[in-house]
Amino acid sequence: MSEAVADGNGALIPQPKATAEELRAALVRIAPSQAAAFDANRTKAMTAAREHVDAAPMRRFLRQWALTVAIERHPARAARLRELEARAAQVEDLTEARAIATEVSAIQTEAADEAGIEPAGWRVTGESGWRWEYEPGFEHVAKGLPERVVAEVERLAGQLVDLAEMGIDVTDIGEGPRPGVADGVRRLPLLEDGFMLALPRLQLIAITYSCPPFADL
């Protein structure tokens, strides 16, 4: 162990990639007491993401814990943040309060830079190559559908790709022919009659059929 790490001024570990598995492994090493909270947050985020076919809950979860790991991997930084938080709960002087808030912001900004979190927004940039397509093509699957229906189909397809990029199994999202069994053609949630087929080995979400809601017929 280097002298910098030994006295708390260096990083205990490199900043991990922003995946649930790597962030949890990092927490177990540097802040094991937080692993239970991580697991609970992950379960909540995954449930929301699956229920609404929305990657936002997982993005927020990964962003939160990437920032936490970036802070905790520097013991001196983590200790100073806790000191500031404790002082903030007691401070009555406005000037001191502003100084505390400024230093907390500086700690968070530095950690966010290390975690790759952009101030204007952040998402997992997929490296695995997941994509979605109309199969056999737009003309067959979506031609003639109202624009709002096409937009919703494509939004959902994009969210499924984002979830797959985050390592979430998308083969069991939506309703399938066999309740509780993954794989096969799935009815897209939030649509009356829209179907997709997840092809994990090809990293492809195939949109195979879509029919407008009854209100548009």
Sequence and secondary structure as in RCSB ss.txt:
>XXXX:A:sequence
MSEAVADGNGALIPQPKATAEELRAALVRIAPSQAAAFDANRTKAMTAAREHVDAAPMRRFLRQWALTVAIERHP
ARAARLRELEARAAQVEDLTEARAIATEVSAIQTEAADEAGIEPAGWRVTGESGWRWEYEPGFEHVAKGLPERVV
AEVERLAGQLVDLAEMGIDVTDIGEGPRPGVADGVRRLPLLEDGFMLALPRLQLIAITYSCPPFADL
>XXXX:A:secstr
  HHHHTTSS SS    SSHHHHHHHHHHH GGGHHHHHHHHHHHHHHHHHHT SHHHHHHHHHHHHHHHHHTSH
HHHHHHHHHHHHHTT   HHHHHHHHHHHHHHHHHHHHHHT BTTB      S  EEEESS HHHHTTTS HHHH
HHHHHHHHHHHHHHHTT   TTSSB SSTT  SSEEE TTSSEEEEEEETTTTEEEEEEEE  GGG 
